Amino acid sequence: MKFEKIHNKGQARLFKNRYLEYLTKTHPLVIWGIYIPLIGFMLYFTASVLAFSIFQISLSFLAGILFGRYLSMSYTGLFFIFLLRVKEQ
């Protein structure tokens, strides 16, 4: 198998308008600046107001991960099942 290097020059444009194109650029630290305080607040609220223990918070986190994994796997499986049915017809 031959590996071909991709030569990208610049970035893809989303809009013809320069102002709209300027608004699409975001520094990666902005994402961290939004989600880290939000996660901290949620953990504080859960521990203090709802009086969850560390064990309950960890168990809720793992249950969310497993449930999300189950949903993504089931949706992916259903997609391929229906995709194969459509291709057969």
Secondary structure, 3 states (H helix, E strand, C coil): CCCCCCCCCCCCCCCCCHHHHHHCCCCHHHHHHHHHHHHHHHHHHHHHCCCCCHHHHHHHHHHHHHHHHHHHHHHHHHHHHHHHHHHHC
